[in-house]
Amino acid sequence: MTPNHAGLLPQLSGHQAHPRNPGMPLDLDWVASVQANTSAIERRAATLGGRRSVKKDFQAAWLLKAISLIDLTTLSGDDTTARVQRLCAKARQPVRADILEALGMPGLTTGAVCVYHDMVETAVRALEGSGIPVAAVSTGFPAGLSPWHLRIAEIGESVKAGAQEIDIVISRRHVLTGNWQALYDEMREMRAACGEAHVKAILATGELQTLRNVARASLVCMMAGADFIKTSTGKEAVNATLPVSLTMIRAIRDYEDRTGIKVGYKPAGGISKAKDALLYLALLKDELGHDWLQPDLFRFGASSLLGDIERQLEHHLTGHYSASHRHAMA
């Protein structure tokens, strides 16, 4: 990739200085006014692939951008210290050095590494000096049903261990019963427990039944101070989808229009192909603009996605697809 092509997307890596979301008082009238036209949202999402297509150098540039926005994740019961260390090495060097060199992007890293609390210290040590933050899933992930005092304590322990970002899970029952005050109070307290660490609110959208519930839950979490809203834990039967993403992104846009505050977005679960990442990036750019194409306002929660992107980048350079084992994730 020539320097001209490398510059197709501004600020391929690095962060902009956006203020954190301080939140606002709960506005139940605003929440009650939020609706979601499901059929229109689904039609809009279905047309995206046909209307937004990038090829050759432009596609390579967008895929490099996608790498810089990945929260490289391992959330398995059989995680080991060695696995997390390998994942962190992959975050530091997400694509084979010869490929990045040929594309003019040496030094590219992922946006963050996401692990369970027990592996935070391991990840922090492995990423020392890299500038890559560690995100910890917390608050009784994935169900969020552990005792309240333990959920708050878990946040504190993860921050103490060095996590710079905390991915919390909301109580789905508050959304399903329309108890927006309870959701707001819960989110507000979890935001306070995070201190300086940025907080991503996981809505578990596959369990919220309707897009209207998704839109209202998104808004309430932002009112309570969430720095990011995130689709899923990755453990639900249905995780990130384009209709859900469009709903949440438009809630973010409405919140910025009303308050002037930018809130980040993180789709997670089921995004494993490079072509899917391109659709999400196109949707984000269409709806929110260039500001959100940076790691402080957008992340992919993914693991296998990186391997497919690496294969596509090698194909871009050589014209051939390599075996997946040549791009091992961990």
C-alpha positions in Angstrom: 0.0 0.0 0.0 1.4 3.3 -1.0 1.5 6.2 1.4 -1.5 7.7 -0.5 -3.5 4.6 0.0 -2.4 4.3 3.7 -4.0 7.7 4.1 -7.4 6.8 2.8 -8.7 6.8 6.4 -7.6 9.5 8.7 -6.0 8.6 12.0 -5.8 4.9 11.4 -4.7 4.4 15.0 -4.6 6.5 18.1 -7.3 8.3 20.1 -9.1 11.6 20.0 -9.7 13.6 23.2 -13.4 13.2 23.7 -14.7 14.0 27.2 -16.2 11.1 29.1 -20.0 10.9 29.4 -20.9 12.4 32.7 -24.5 11.3 32.4 -27.6 13.3 33.3 -30.7 13.1 35.4 -33.1 10.3 34.3 -35.7 11.8 31.9 -38.6 9.4 31.9 -40.6 11.5 29.5 -37.8 11.2 27.0 -37.5 7.5 27.6 -41.3 7.0 27.1 -41.2 8.9 23.8 -38.6 6.5 22.3 -40.0 4.2 19.7 -38.5 1.8 17.1 -40.0 1.1 13.7 -38.9 -2.5 13.4 -39.8 -3.1 9.8 -38.1 0.1 8.7 -35.0 -0.6 10.7 -34.8 -4.1 9.2 -35.2 -2.8 5.7 -32.5 -0.2 6.2 -30.1 -2.8 7.6 -30.9 -5.3 4.8 -29.9 -2.8 2.0 -26.5 -2.0 3.5 -24.5 -4.7 1.8 -25.8 -3.8 -1.6 -25.2 -0.1 -1.2 -21.8 -0.1 0.5 -19.0 -2.0 -1.1 -15.3 -1.2 -1.1 -12.6 -3.1 -3.1 -8.9 -3.4 -3.5 -6.7 -0.8 -1.7 -9.8 0.8 -0.2 -10.9 -2.5 1.3 -7.5 -3.1 2.7 -7.5 0.3 4.3 -10.8 -0.3 5.9 -9.7 -3.7 7.2 -6.6 -2.2 8.7 -8.9 0.3 10.4 -11.1 -2.6 11.7 -8.0 -4.2 13.3 -7.3 -1.0 15.3 -10.9 -1.2 16.7 -10.9 -4.8 17.9 -11.2 -5.7 21.6 -9.3 -9.0 21.2 -11.2 -11.3 23.5 -11.0 -14.6 25.3 -13.8 -15.4 27.7 -13.7 -19.2 28.1 -13.8 -21.4 31.2 -10.6 -23.0 30.1 -8.5 -19.8 29.8 -5.0 -20.2 31.0 -2.2 -17.8 31.7 -0.4 -19.0 28.6 -3.5 -18.5 26.4 -3.9 -14.9 27.6 -0.2 -14.2 27.1 -0.5 -15.5 23.5 -3.6 -13.3 23.0 -1.7 -10.3 24.2 1.2 -11.0 21.9 -1.3 -11.2 19.0 -2.8 -7.8 20.1 0.7 -6.3 19.9 1.4 -7.9 16.5 -2.1 -8.6 15.1 -0.9 -9.3 11.5 2.3 -11.0 10.3 5.0 -8.4 10.2 5.8 -8.9 6.5 2.1 -8.2 5.6 2.0 -5.0 7.7 5.3 -3.9 6.3 4.1 -4.4 2.7 0.9 -2.4 3.5 2.9 0.4 5.0 1.4 0.0 8.5 4.1 -1.4 10.8 3.3 -1.0 14.5 -0.5 -1.5 14.1 -2.2 -2.9 17.2 -5.7 -3.9 18.3 -7.8 -1.5 20.3 -7.7 -3.5 23.6 -7.6 -7.0 25.1 -10.7 -8.2 26.9 -10.5 -11.0 29.6 -12.2 -12.2 32.7 -11.2 -10.5 36.0 -8.9 -13.4 37.0 -6.7 -12.8 34.0 -6.5 -9.0 34.2 -3.1 -8.9 36.0 -1.7 -11.4 33.4 -2.9 -9.3 30.5 -1.6 -6.0 32.1 1.9 -7.5 32.5 1.9 -8.9 29.0 0.9 -5.6 27.4 3.2 -3.4 29.5 4.6 -0.6 27.4 2.3 -1.3 24.4 -0.3 1.3 25.2 -3.0 -1.3 24.7 -5.6 -1.2 27.4 -7.1 -4.2 29.2 -10.8 -4.5 29.5 -12.4 -6.7 32.1 -15.9 -8.2 31.9 -17.5 -7.8 35.3 -20.6 -7.7 37.5 -21.4 -11.4 37.3 -20.8 -11.7 33.6 -22.6 -13.0 31.6 -25.9 -13.3 33.4 -25.4 -10.4 35.9 -27.3 -12.2 38.6 -24.7 -12.4 41.4 -25.4 -10.5 44.6 -25.3 -6.8 44.1 -22.5 -6.1 46.6 -20.3 -8.7 44.9 -20.9 -7.1 41.5 -19.8 -3.8 42.7 -16.8 -5.3 44.5 -15.8 -7.1 41.3 -15.6 -3.8 39.5 -13.3 -2.4 42.2 -11.0 -5.5 42.1 -10.7 -5.3 38.3 -9.8 -1.6 38.4 -7.3 -2.3 41.2 -5.7 -5.1 39.1 -5.1 -2.6 36.3 -8.1 -2.8 34.0 -8.6 0.5 32.2 -12.0 -0.5 30.8 -14.9 -2.4 32.5 -17.6 -4.2 30.5 -20.5 -4.5 32.9 -23.8 -6.4 32.3 -27.2 -4.8 33.1 -30.1 -6.6 34.8 -32.3 -7.6 31.9 -35.3 -7.8 34.2 -35.3 -4.0 34.7 -35.8 -3.6 30.9 -38.3 -6.4 30.5 -40.5 -4.9 33.3 -40.0 -1.3 32.3 -38.3 -0.4 35.6 -36.2 2.4 34.1 -35.4 4.0 37.5 -33.9 0.7 38.7 -31.8 0.4 35.6 -30.6 4.0 35.9 -29.7 3.6 39.5 -27.9 0.3 38.9 -25.9 1.8 36.0 -25.1 5.0 37.9 -23.6 3.0 40.8 -21.6 0.8 38.6 -20.3 3.8 36.7 -19.2 5.4 40.0 -17.5 2.1 41.1 -15.4 2.2 37.8 -13.7 5.5 38.8 -11.3 6.5 36.1 -11.9 3.3 34.1 -14.2 3.6 31.2 -17.4 1.6 31.4 -19.1 -0.3 28.7 -22.7 -1.3 29.4 -23.7 -4.7 27.9 -27.4 -4.7 27.1 -27.6 -8.4 26.1 -29.9 -7.3 23.3 -30.8 -10.9 22.3 -32.7 -11.1 25.6 -34.6 -7.8 25.5 -37.4 -9.0 23.2 -38.0 -5.8 21.1 -36.0 -3.1 19.4 -38.0 -0.5 21.4 -36.6 -2.1 24.6 -33.1 -2.0 23.1 -33.5 1.7 22.2 -34.9 2.7 25.6 -32.3 0.6 27.5 -29.5 2.3 25.4 -30.8 5.7 26.3 -31.2 5.0 30.1 -27.6 3.6 30.3 -26.3 6.7 28.5 -28.2 9.0 30.9 -26.6 7.1 33.8 -23.1 7.7 32.4 -22.1 4.8 30.3 -19.0 5.6 28.1 -20.0 2.8 25.7 -23.1 0.8 25.0 -22.4 -2.8 23.9 -24.8 -5.3 22.3 -24.0 -8.6 23.9 -21.9 -10.8 26.1 -21.4 -13.2 23.2 -23.1 -15.9 25.3 -26.7 -15.3 24.2 -28.4 -17.2 21.5 -28.6 -14.0 19.4 -25.8 -11.5 19.6 -24.8 -8.5 17.5 -27.0 -7.9 14.4 -27.3 -5.0 12.0 -30.9 -4.0 13.0 -29.9 -3.9 16.7 -26.8 -1.9 15.8 -28.8 0.6 13.8 -31.2 1.0 16.8 -28.4 1.6 19.3 -26.4 3.9 17.0 -29.4 6.1 16.4 -29.9 6.2 20.2 -26.3 7.4 20.5 -27.0 10.0 17.8 -30.1 11.3 19.6 -28.2 11.5 22.9 -25.4 13.5 21.3 -28.0 15.8 19.6 -29.6 16.5 23.0 -26.5 16.6 25.3 -23.5 17.3 23.0 -21.8 14.2 24.5 -20.4 11.4 22.3 -20.9 7.8 23.6 -19.1 4.8 22.1 -20.6 1.7 20.5 -19.4 -1.9 20.7 -21.1 -4.7 18.8 -20.0 -8.1 20.1 -20.7 -11.7 19.4 -21.0 -13.4 16.0 -18.8 -11.0 14.1 -16.2 -13.3 12.6 -15.8 -12.4 8.9 -14.0 -9.4 7.4 -17.0 -8.7 5.2 -19.2 -8.3 8.3 -16.8 -5.9 9.8 -17.0 -3.7 6.7 -20.8 -3.6 7.0 -20.6 -2.4 10.6 -18.1 0.2 9.7 -20.1 1.5 6.8 -23.2 1.7 9.0 -21.3 3.5 11.7 -19.9 6.0 9.2 -23.3 6.6 7.5 -25.1 7.2 10.8 -22.5 8.9 13.1 -19.6 10.1 10.9 -15.8 9.9 11.0 -15.5 10.8 14.7 -16.8 7.3 15.7 -14.2 5.5 13.6 -11.7 5.7 16.4 -10.9 3.3 19.3 -12.3 5.7 21.9 -15.8 5.6 20.3 -16.0 2.2 18.5 -14.9 -1.4 19.2 -15.6 -4.8 17.9 -15.8 -7.5 20.6 -14.3 -10.4 18.7 -11.6 -13.1 18.5 -11.9 -15.0 15.2 -12.5 -11.9 13.2 -8.9 -10.9 13.3 -7.8 -14.2 11.7 -10.2 -13.7 8.7 -9.0 -10.1 8.3 -5.4 -11.3 8.2 -6.2 -13.8 5.5 -8.0 -11.1 3.4 -5.0 -8.8 3.7 -2.6 -11.6 2.5 -5.0 -12.2 -0.4 -4.9 -8.5 -1.2 -1.1 -8.7 -1.5 -0.6 -12.1 -3.1 -3.9 -12.9 -4.9 -4.0 -16.2 -2.9 -5.8 -17.3 0.2 -3.6 -19.1 2.7 -4.7 -21.8 5.2 -6.2 -20.5 8.4 -3.5 -22.1 10.5 -1.0 -19.7 9.0 -2.7 -16.9 10.9 -3.2 -18.6 14.3 -5.1 -16.5 16.9 -3.7 -18.0 20.0 
